[in-house]
């Protein structure tokens, strides 16, 4: 098992201004930018580790369904 965290930024101004915050210091990626980011990761992971099981959790309601997810499940667009 290899845990991976995809840091897509934050909209929390307190965190963005905190010098000890370790996350990406950018506004949260959303929409097509977010979809492209996750899709890029999934495609690279599947290419490098074709037999790997990719499990996602803790997606927010607005981020839980992105186009790559349907492709990952083998559905046609």
OpenMM code with the backbone's topology and positions (N, CA, C; nanometers):
from openmm import Vec3, app, unit

residues = "UNK UNK UNK UNK UNK UNK UNK UNK UNK UNK UNK UNK UNK UNK UNK UNK UNK UNK UNK UNK UNK UNK UNK UNK UNK UNK UNK UNK UNK UNK UNK UNK UNK UNK UNK UNK UNK UNK UNK UNK UNK UNK UNK UNK UNK UNK UNK UNK UNK UNK UNK UNK UNK UNK UNK UNK UNK UNK UNK UNK UNK UNK UNK UNK UNK UNK UNK UNK UNK UNK UNK UNK UNK UNK UNK UNK UNK".split()
positions = [
    Vec3(0.0837, -0.1155, 0.0000),
    Vec3(0.0000, 0.0000, 0.0000),
    Vec3(0.0898, 0.1239, 0.0000),
    Vec3(0.0519, 0.2215, -0.0813),
    Vec3(0.1239, 0.3472, -0.0899),
    Vec3(0.0230, 0.4616, -0.0774),
    Vec3(0.0126, 0.5203, 0.0402),
    Vec3(-0.0805, 0.6327, 0.0560),
    Vec3(-0.0316, 0.7540, -0.0233),
    Vec3(-0.1237, 0.8214, -0.0871),
    Vec3(-0.0926, 0.9403, -0.1662),
    Vec3(-0.1912, 1.0497, -0.1283),
    Vec3(-0.1415, 1.1698, -0.1149),
    Vec3(-0.2279, 1.2857, -0.0885),
    Vec3(-0.2167, 1.3788, -0.2073),
    Vec3(-0.3305, 1.4137, -0.2654),
    Vec3(-0.3330, 1.5112, -0.3745),
    Vec3(-0.3708, 1.6461, -0.3148),
    Vec3(-0.2766, 1.7359, -0.3055),
    Vec3(-0.3011, 1.8675, -0.2471),
    Vec3(-0.3483, 1.9614, -0.3568),
    Vec3(-0.4731, 2.0011, -0.3483),
    Vec3(-0.5341, 2.0869, -0.4504),
    Vec3(-0.5514, 2.2297, -0.4025),
    Vec3(-0.4798, 2.2684, -0.2969),
    Vec3(-0.4901, 2.4035, -0.2454),
    Vec3(-0.6003, 2.4156, -0.1408),
    Vec3(-0.6220, 2.5383, -0.0956),
    Vec3(-0.7240, 2.5640, 0.0053),
    Vec3(-0.7829, 2.7037, -0.0138),
    Vec3(-0.9068, 2.7195, 0.0277),
    Vec3(-0.9706, 2.8514, 0.0277),
    Vec3(-0.9693, 2.9120, 0.1675),
    Vec3(-0.9055, 2.8432, 0.2610),
    Vec3(-0.8998, 2.8898, 0.3990),
    Vec3(-0.7899, 2.9962, 0.4114),
    Vec3(-0.8310, 3.1222, 0.4233),
    Vec3(-0.7365, 3.2332, 0.4291),
    Vec3(-0.6420, 3.2228, 0.5487),
    Vec3(-0.6918, 3.1701, 0.6594),
    Vec3(-0.6080, 3.1554, 0.7791),
    Vec3(-0.4915, 3.0606, 0.7499),
    Vec3(-0.5205, 2.9501, 0.6816),
    Vec3(-0.4133, 2.8567, 0.6462),
    Vec3(-0.3163, 2.9172, 0.5447),
    Vec3(-0.3708, 2.9881, 0.4467),
    Vec3(-0.2859, 3.0476, 0.3438),
    Vec3(-0.1874, 3.1488, 0.4012),
    Vec3(-0.2255, 3.2144, 0.5095),
    Vec3(-0.1368, 3.3145, 0.5693),
    Vec3(-0.0540, 3.2587, 0.6850),
    Vec3(-0.0739, 3.1331, 0.7200),
    Vec3(-0.0005, 3.0717, 0.8298),
    Vec3(0.1373, 3.0254, 0.7803),
    Vec3(0.2476, 3.0801, 0.8375),
    Vec3(0.3811, 3.0406, 0.7909),
    Vec3(0.4138, 2.8931, 0.8169),
    Vec3(0.3395, 2.8279, 0.9060),
    Vec3(0.3639, 2.6863, 0.9354),
    Vec3(0.2793, 2.5920, 0.8500),
    Vec3(0.1904, 2.6471, 0.7688),
    Vec3(0.1054, 2.5639, 0.6831),
    Vec3(0.1901, 2.4936, 0.5784),
    Vec3(0.1802, 2.3620, 0.5693),
    Vec3(0.2622, 2.2824, 0.4778),
    Vec3(0.1962, 2.2558, 0.3436),
    Vec3(0.0687, 2.2916, 0.3311),
    Vec3(-0.0030, 2.2632, 0.2075),
    Vec3(0.0302, 2.3605, 0.0957),
    Vec3(-0.0302, 2.3347, -0.0195),
    Vec3(-0.0130, 2.4193, -0.1369),
    Vec3(-0.0706, 2.5576, -0.1084),
    Vec3(0.0091, 2.6599, -0.1235),
    Vec3(-0.0342, 2.7967, -0.0928),
    Vec3(-0.0990, 2.8613, -0.2149),
    Vec3(-0.2053, 2.7996, -0.2594),
    Vec3(-0.2843, 2.8507, -0.3711),
    Vec3(-0.4315, 2.8267, -0.3400),
    Vec3(-0.5168, 2.9053, -0.4058),
    Vec3(-0.6599, 2.8825, -0.3911),
    Vec3(-0.6928, 2.7430, -0.4418),
    Vec3(-0.7932, 2.6822, -0.3840),
    Vec3(-0.8336, 2.5461, -0.4178),
    Vec3(-0.8645, 2.5328, -0.5664),
    Vec3(-0.8059, 2.4325, -0.6289),
    Vec3(-0.8339, 2.4039, -0.7697),
    Vec3(-0.9754, 2.3483, -0.7808),
    Vec3(-1.0482, 2.3967, -0.8774),
    Vec3(-1.1862, 2.3511, -0.8994),
    Vec3(-1.2124, 2.3383, -1.0492),
    Vec3(-1.3235, 2.2760, -1.0817),
    Vec3(-1.3661, 2.2674, -1.2213),
    Vec3(-1.2670, 2.1932, -1.3091),
    Vec3(-1.2453, 2.2473, -1.4295),
    Vec3(-1.1589, 2.1793, -1.5271),
    Vec3(-1.0150, 2.1670, -1.4779),
    Vec3(-0.9675, 2.2663, -1.4041),
    Vec3(-0.8304, 2.2602, -1.3517),
    Vec3(-0.8168, 2.1427, -1.2547),
    Vec3(-0.9154, 2.1253, -1.1680),
    Vec3(-0.9165, 2.0140, -1.0723),
    Vec3(-0.9278, 1.8805, -1.1463),
    Vec3(-1.0212, 1.8738, -1.2403),
    Vec3(-1.0403, 1.7508, -1.3176),
    Vec3(-0.9115, 1.7095, -1.3868),
    Vec3(-0.8426, 1.8056, -1.4480),
    Vec3(-0.7172, 1.7765, -1.5189),
    Vec3(-0.6108, 1.7263, -1.4215),
    Vec3(-0.6016, 1.7876, -1.3055),
    Vec3(-0.5033, 1.7484, -1.2043),
    Vec3(-0.5234, 1.6028, -1.1615),
    Vec3(-0.6459, 1.5677, -1.1264),
    Vec3(-0.6748, 1.4319, -1.0807),
    Vec3(-0.6601, 1.3329, -1.1954),
    Vec3(-0.7065, 1.3706, -1.3131),
    Vec3(-0.6956, 1.2835, -1.4299),
    Vec3(-0.5492, 1.2536, -1.4630),
    Vec3(-0.4646, 1.3549, -1.4539),
    Vec3(-0.3217, 1.3366, -1.4793),
    Vec3(-0.2615, 1.2372, -1.3813),
    Vec3(-0.2972, 1.2517, -1.2537),
    Vec3(-0.2464, 1.1582, -1.1532),
    Vec3(-0.2932, 1.0156, -1.1811),
    Vec3(-0.4224, 0.9984, -1.2066),
    Vec3(-0.4775, 0.8640, -1.2278),
    Vec3(-0.4135, 0.7986, -1.3509),
    Vec3(-0.3999, 0.8732, -1.4585),
    Vec3(-0.3394, 0.8165, -1.5794),
    Vec3(-0.1937, 0.7767, -1.5565),
    Vec3(-0.1193, 0.8604, -1.4854),
    Vec3(0.0212, 0.8279, -1.4573),
    Vec3(0.0311, 0.7064, -1.3654),
    Vec3(-0.0521, 0.7011, -1.2629),
    Vec3(-0.0495, 0.5883, -1.1691),
    Vec3(-0.0872, 0.4578, -1.2396),
    Vec3(-0.1874, 0.4633, -1.3255),
    Vec3(-0.2281, 0.3425, -1.3971),
    Vec3(-0.1213, 0.2960, -1.4955),
    Vec3(-0.0483, 0.3915, -1.5544),
    Vec3(0.0590, 0.3558, -1.6476),
    Vec3(0.1758, 0.2915, -1.5724),
    Vec3(0.2142, 0.3509, -1.4602),
    Vec3(0.3266, 0.2993, -1.3823),
    Vec3(0.2929, 0.1710, -1.3070),
    Vec3(0.1695, 0.1629, -1.2591),
    Vec3(0.1268, 0.0492, -1.1761),
    Vec3(-0.0071, -0.0035, -1.2282),
    Vec3(-0.0067, -0.0722, -1.3410),
    Vec3(-0.1319, -0.1127, -1.4046),
    Vec3(-0.2187, -0.2066, -1.3205),
    Vec3(-0.1600, -0.2753, -1.2251),
    Vec3(-0.2391, -0.3670, -1.1418),
    Vec3(-0.2756, -0.3054, -1.0071),
    Vec3(-0.2439, -0.1808, -0.9878),
    Vec3(-0.2696, -0.1141, -0.8593),
    Vec3(-0.4191, -0.0878, -0.8410),
    Vec3(-0.4589, -0.0942, -0.7182),
    Vec3(-0.5952, -0.0584, -0.6790),
    Vec3(-0.5908, 0.0864, -0.6315),
    Vec3(-0.6636, 0.1735, -0.6987),
    Vec3(-0.6645, 0.3149, -0.6610),
    Vec3(-0.7928, 0.3433, -0.5858),
    Vec3(-0.7767, 0.3833, -0.4620),
    Vec3(-0.8915, 0.4087, -0.3745),
    Vec3(-0.8910, 0.5556, -0.3342),
    Vec3(-1.0030, 0.6214, -0.3522),
    Vec3(-1.0155, 0.7615, -0.3134),
    Vec3(-1.1091, 0.7728, -0.1944),
    Vec3(-1.0773, 0.8654, -0.1056),
    Vec3(-1.1686, 0.8955, 0.0035),
    Vec3(-1.1544, 1.0413, 0.0410),
    Vec3(-1.2481, 1.0875, 0.1179),
    Vec3(-1.2508, 1.2252, 0.1663),
    Vec3(-1.2691, 1.3282, 0.0559),
    Vec3(-1.3319, 1.2901, -0.0538),
    Vec3(-1.3665, 1.3880, -0.1555),
    Vec3(-1.4835, 1.4714, -0.1054),
    Vec3(-1.4794, 1.6011, -0.1308),
    Vec3(-1.5940, 1.6861, -0.1009),
    Vec3(-1.7049, 1.6553, -0.2006),
    Vec3(-1.8248, 1.6960, -0.1693),
    Vec3(-1.9393, 1.6676, -0.2568),
    Vec3(-1.9194, 1.7215, -0.3978),
    Vec3(-1.8538, 1.8363, -0.4110),
    Vec3(-1.8362, 1.8964, -0.5435),
    Vec3(-1.7185, 1.8364, -0.6190),
    Vec3(-1.6356, 1.7575, -0.5514),
    Vec3(-1.5169, 1.7023, -0.6171),
    Vec3(-1.5228, 1.5513, -0.6350),
    Vec3(-1.6262, 1.4868, -0.5874),
    Vec3(-1.6322, 1.3416, -0.5867),
    Vec3(-1.6549, 1.2764, -0.7199),
    Vec3(-1.6994, 1.3506, -0.8179),
    Vec3(-1.7259, 1.2905, -0.9474),
    Vec3(-1.6583, 1.3740, -1.0547),
    Vec3(-1.5529, 1.3232, -1.1107),
    Vec3(-1.4839, 1.3965, -1.2160),
    Vec3(-1.4752, 1.3059, -1.3366),
    Vec3(-1.4578, 1.3630, -1.4563),
    Vec3(-1.4606, 1.2814, -1.5788),
    Vec3(-1.3667, 1.1617, -1.5770),
    Vec3(-1.2492, 1.1750, -1.5190),
    Vec3(-1.1537, 1.0630, -1.5176),
    Vec3(-1.2081, 0.9439, -1.4402),
    Vec3(-1.2916, 0.9692, -1.3413),
    Vec3(-1.3484, 0.8607, -1.2618),
    Vec3(-1.4317, 0.7692, -1.3501),
    Vec3(-1.5090, 0.8272, -1.4391),
    Vec3(-1.5896, 0.7461, -1.5298),
    Vec3(-1.4998, 0.6676, -1.6252),
    Vec3(-1.3906, 0.7293, -1.6700),
    Vec3(-1.2963, 0.6606, -1.7589),
    Vec3(-1.2287, 0.5467, -1.6815),
    Vec3(-1.1905, 0.5744, -1.5568),
    Vec3(-1.1246, 0.4737, -1.4737),
    Vec3(-1.2138, 0.3505, -1.4574),
    Vec3(-1.3432, 0.3711, -1.4478),
    Vec3(-1.4358, 0.2608, -1.4315),
    Vec3(-1.4684, 0.1932, -1.5646),
    Vec3(-1.4122, 0.2434, -1.6712),
    Vec3(-1.4305, 0.1804, -1.8003),
    Vec3(-1.5532, 0.2258, -1.8771),
    Vec3(-1.6177, 0.3321, -1.8316),
    Vec3(-1.7343, 0.3826, -1.9031),
    Vec3(-1.6894, 0.4680, -2.0202),
    Vec3(-1.7650, 0.4662, -2.1248),
    Vec3(-1.7325, 0.5473, -2.2417),
    Vec3(-1.7974, 0.6833, -2.2257),
    Vec3(-1.7275, 0.7844, -2.2759),
    Vec3(-1.7821, 0.9206, -2.2713),
    Vec3(-1.8556, 0.9493, -2.3997),
] * unit.nanometer
topology = app.Topology()
chain = topology.addChain("A")
for resn in residues:
    res = topology.addResidue(resn, chain)
    for name in ("N", "CA", "C"):
        topology.addAtom(name, app.Element.getBySymbol(name[0]), res)
